[in-house]
Amino acid sequence: MDTHCVNGHLWADNFRTHTNSRSGNPVRYCKTCRSAKAKAYRAKQDPIKMKAYFKKANAERYARLRDDAVTAYGGACQYCGTTVSGWLAFDHVNDDGYSHRKEVSSGSHMVTWLRDNDYPDMIQLLCHNCNSAKKNKGEPAARQLGVDNPGK
């Protein structure tokens, strides 16, 4: 096994191999060369197009992560049974969301954390109405109307 990248730098375990599209031969780059190559590539690109590309890619990634989390938690509000994904929110069962969000952050960080922690039971899926009523009145809207956990 070679101990140098294509530019002659030594490496330990910090290399990447890819196949040259013209010759079909493997090419190895160390981390320094990969970073320099990526920086040169980004410098040639239109920054507005790159920003738009990454914004779209991140939005798609977040949508996939959120959909996976909604599915993992049953896809419906735990109290009223609403299944419209845009109306659903992740609720902390023990009302410790403030401290947990400070620790993890929110948005894509939260759904990534949920996935990485195997969708823990400390979170439940509520629609925004039930979540708001739970916060303000201490119990979800469906329960206030006399409906007892139809989503479960």
Sequence and secondary structure as in RCSB ss.txt:
>XXXX:A:sequence
MDTHCVNGHLWADNFRTHTNSRSGNPVRYCKTCRSAKAKAYRAKQDPIKMKAYFKKANAERYARLRDDAVTAYGG
ACQYCGTTVSGWLAFDHVNDDGYSHRKEVSSGSHMVTWLRDNDYPDMIQLLCHNCNSAKKNKGEPAARQLGVDNP
GK
>XXXX:A:secstr
  SB TTS B SS EEEEE TTT  EEEEEHHHHHHHHHHHHHHS HHHHHHHHHHHHHHHHHHHHHHHHHHTTS
S TTT    GGGEEEEETTS HHHHHHHH STHHHHHHHHHTT  TTEEEEEHHHHHHHHHHSS HHHHTT   T
T 
